[in-house]
Amino acid sequence: MDSDLMVKYLPFHGKRIHVEKLAQRCGLPAKEILFRYQHGCREDLLVVKNISKESRYSFVRYQGKRLTIKELLADHQQPGLNEFIVRKRFEKRTNLVKPLTKDEWRTFYHRQQHK
């Protein structure tokens, strides 16, 4: 067991479970589970399951830090910027928080009109 793990127990499906036990059960490192928990993936299954790339809880790298798209959007609020645009930019390796391009605005407005 790692002595540097600050949190020993996490809420999981309405019960408290030891991080190491959860890690063994799910096949993920305990540090990864704690990292996800600390970065907002607090819903039961998001802590341990494979998070889809389109989810706002998926991770991106921004300025050398690994954080969730939800955290990035909270820190850099812009009209029209959402998890789909951030994910697309991350895959293209472009600036994640620059103002939206004309194509992105068209996509954003098209989606807004059809809601």
Buried (B, 14 or more C-beta within 10 A) or exposed (E): EEEEBEEEEBEBEEEEEBBBEBBEEBEBEBEEBBBBBEBBBEEBEBBBEEBEEEBBBBBBEBEEEEBBBBBBBEEEEEEBBBBBBBBEBBEEEEEBBEEBEEEBEEBBEEEEEEE
